[in-house]
Amino acid sequence: MALTVRVDPAEATEVDLFQVMLREETGQRVDKAELIRELLLLAREHGPTRRALVQRLKRGPG
């Protein structure tokens, strides 16, 4: 399955900075596809993360 995530320019910068931070903390390259896959897996497997996601989705965009 292909997945496209569109973000505005400010969000794109934040995503890039987050990706760099993860690279520094893990000591390895983390590509965006891997980052999204791991976040989705975390949300499915980790109850507190899933509940936090549900609450954010209920509030709506932004």
trRosetta pair geometry for C-beta under 8 A, 3 or more apart (Angstrom, degrees):
i j d omega theta_ij theta_ji phi_ij phi_ji
3 36 7.0 -163 99 133 136 149
5 36 6.5 -170 -19 -105 145 143
7 11 3.6 -118 176 98 117 125
7 12 5.1 157 92 -60 112 70
7 15 6.3 128 49 -20 167 137
8 11 5.1 90 52 13 69 104
8 12 7.0 -125 101 -12 33 91
9 12 5.4 -51 -145 31 33 117
9 13 6.7 35 156 -20 64 100
10 13 5.9 -51 -156 31 33 111
10 14 6.7 31 148 -16 64 105
11 14 5.4 -55 -150 39 38 113
11 15 6.2 41 151 -22 69 103
12 15 5.7 -51 -147 35 31 112
12 16 6.4 33 152 -19 63 105
13 16 5.7 -54 -150 36 31 112
13 17 6.4 30 153 -17 65 106
14 17 5.7 -54 -147 38 32 110
14 18 6.2 34 153 -21 65 106
15 18 5.6 -54 -147 37 31 113
15 19 6.3 35 152 -22 64 105
15 32 7.2 41 160 -120 121 113
16 19 5.6 -52 -149 34 30 114
16 20 6.6 32 152 -18 63 103
17 20 5.6 -52 -150 35 34 112
17 21 6.4 38 150 -21 65 104
18 21 5.5 -51 -148 35 33 115
18 22 6.4 33 152 -18 65 104
18 35 7.9 112 115 -159 108 147
19 22 5.8 -52 -149 36 31 111
19 23 6.5 35 150 -21 63 104
19 30 6.0 -154 -156 85 77 100
19 32 6.5 -45 -96 -80 139 75
19 35 6.3 -79 -104 -61 90 156
20 23 5.5 -52 -150 34 33 114
20 24 6.4 32 152 -18 65 104
21 24 5.8 -55 -151 37 31 110
21 25 6.2 23 154 -14 66 110
22 25 5.7 -58 -140 43 32 107
22 26 5.8 11 166 -3 69 114
22 30 4.7 -46 114 36 123 154
22 35 6.9 144 49 -106 169 113
23 26 6.4 -65 -134 48 22 95
23 27 7.8 108 171 -68 52 5
23 28 6.9 -117 -142 86 65 32
23 29 6.0 7 -122 -114 110 37
23 30 5.6 -142 -73 17 73 93
24 27 7.7 20 -176 -69 23 45
26 30 6.4 87 41 -46 147 118
30 34 5.7 -127 -164 85 70 123
30 35 5.6 85 153 -65 108 96
31 34 5.0 92 59 11 76 104
31 35 7.0 -137 100 -8 38 92
32 35 5.3 -53 -146 36 35 118
32 36 6.4 33 157 -17 68 103
33 36 6.0 -55 -149 37 30 107
33 37 6.3 31 153 -18 64 108
34 37 5.6 -54 -146 38 32 113
34 38 6.2 28 158 -17 66 108
35 38 6.0 -58 -147 38 25 107
35 39 6.4 25 155 -18 62 108
36 39 5.7 -55 -146 37 31 111
36 40 6.4 30 156 -18 65 106
37 40 5.9 -59 -151 37 29 109
37 41 6.3 27 153 -17 65 109
38 41 5.6 -53 -144 39 33 113
38 42 6.2 38 154 -22 65 105
39 42 5.6 -52 -146 35 31 114
39 43 6.4 31 155 -18 64 105
40 43 5.8 -54 -149 36 31 111
40 44 6.5 27 153 -17 64 107
41 44 5.8 -58 -149 38 31 109
41 45 6.0 5 163 0 68 117
42 45 6.3 -71 -135 49 24 95
42 46 5.2 -16 -177 15 68 123
42 49 5.3 -52 144 120 93 170
43 46 7.0 -51 -98 49 16 87
43 49 5.2 -119 -103 127 51 109
43 50 5.2 111 -177 -89 64 67
43 53 5.1 38 -140 -29 118 158
44 50 6.9 82 -103 -85 16 117
46 49 4.1 50 91 18 111 116
46 50 6.5 166 84 -16 56 86
47 50 5.6 -59 -144 37 30 111
47 51 6.2 26 161 -17 67 106
48 51 5.7 -53 -144 38 31 110
48 52 6.3 33 156 -19 64 105
49 52 5.7 -54 -148 36 31 111
49 53 6.4 34 151 -21 64 106
50 53 5.6 -55 -151 35 31 114
50 54 6.5 35 151 -21 65 103
51 54 5.6 -48 -148 33 34 114
51 55 6.5 34 154 -18 64 103
52 55 5.8 -54 -151 36 32 112
52 56 6.5 31 152 -17 65 105
53 56 5.8 -56 -148 37 32 109
53 57 6.2 30 154 -18 66 107
54 57 5.8 -57 -147 38 29 110
54 58 6.4 33 154 -23 64 105
55 58 5.7 -51 -148 32 31 114
55 59 6.8 32 153 -21 62 103
56 59 5.8 -55 -156 31 34 112
57 60 7.9 53 177 -68 35 25
59 62 7.9 -106 126 68 105 80
